[in-house]
């Protein structure tokens, strides 16, 4: 059965097709991580411009726009996005087998999307303010600051959107590490 006939049948039965583009919410944590990597490369190349700031501000602004679109399109639904499986443990014998699965993934519902509006929106505004506040200090510390800030927002996104306790722990430790690096 092809996709068009499945959508036609779902519409005839009264089911709404899933909103296009909601999987993009899985990109939200990775945009600040990509900015972190780009700022690290800028630091290694000894870039003496505002490029690291604009990379960080742009990535957080795009993440905010994606979060707004997802928040407005959720309609009480929940989304799960799994990037990869960390590990799976099974135990037991015969018909009583149990397993534990840990995915590197994200769980998105209305509350998560609301908190991500704060994380990405305030993160973009803080990065914009910091770029202007630090405009006369364009040394290696400038690149390192925006790299650490991008990593901080990635960690905060993992903390807020984590699909399981391991993701929450990863985010918690990342936020602690980045707080140390930023202070």
JOPEHU-V250064 format. One record per backbone hydrogen bond with DSSP energy under -0.5 kcal/mol. NH is the residue of the N-H (numbers start at 1). CO is the residue of the C=O. If there is no record, write none. Layout:
# JOPEHU-V250064
nh-><NH & NH>
co-><CO & CO>
This chain:
# JOPEHU-V250064
nh-><6 & 7 & 8 & 9 & 10 & 11 & 12 & 13 & 14 & 15 & 22 & 24 & 25 & 26 & 27 & 28 & 28 & 31 & 32 & 33 & 34 & 35 & 36 & 37 & 38 & 39 & 40 & 41 & 42 & 43 & 44 & 45 & 46 & 47 & 54 & 55 & 56 & 57 & 58 & 59 & 60 & 61 & 62 & 63 & 64 & 65 & 66 & 67 & 68 & 69 & 70 & 71 & 72 & 73 & 74 & 74 & 77 & 79 & 81 & 83 & 83 & 84 & 86 & 86 & 87 & 89 & 91 & 96 & 98 & 100 & 102 & 103 & 104 & 105 & 106 & 107 & 108 & 109 & 113 & 114 & 115 & 116 & 117 & 118 & 119 & 120 & 121 & 122 & 123 & 124 & 125 & 126 & 127 & 128 & 129 & 130 & 131 & 132 & 133 & 134 & 135 & 137 & 142 & 143 & 144 & 145 & 146 & 147 & 148 & 149 & 150 & 151 & 152 & 153 & 154 & 155 & 156 & 157 & 158 & 159 & 160 & 161 & 162 & 163 & 168 & 169 & 170 & 171 & 172 & 173 & 174 & 175 & 176 & 177 & 178 & 179 & 180 & 181 & 182 & 183>
co-><2 & 3 & 4 & 5 & 6 & 7 & 8 & 9 & 11 & 10 & 19 & 21 & 22 & 23 & 24 & 24 & 25 & 27 & 28 & 29 & 30 & 31 & 32 & 33 & 34 & 35 & 36 & 37 & 38 & 39 & 40 & 41 & 43 & 42 & 50 & 51 & 52 & 53 & 54 & 55 & 56 & 57 & 58 & 59 & 60 & 61 & 62 & 63 & 64 & 65 & 66 & 67 & 68 & 69 & 70 & 71 & 74 & 108 & 106 & 81 & 104 & 104 & 84 & 102 & 102 & 100 & 98 & 93 & 91 & 89 & 87 & 101 & 84 & 103 & 81 & 161 & 79 & 107 & 109 & 110 & 111 & 112 & 113 & 114 & 115 & 116 & 117 & 118 & 119 & 120 & 121 & 122 & 123 & 124 & 125 & 126 & 127 & 128 & 129 & 130 & 132 & 134 & 139 & 139 & 140 & 141 & 142 & 143 & 144 & 145 & 146 & 147 & 148 & 149 & 150 & 151 & 152 & 153 & 154 & 155 & 156 & 157 & 158 & 105 & 164 & 165 & 166 & 167 & 168 & 169 & 170 & 171 & 172 & 173 & 174 & 175 & 176 & 177 & 178 & 179>
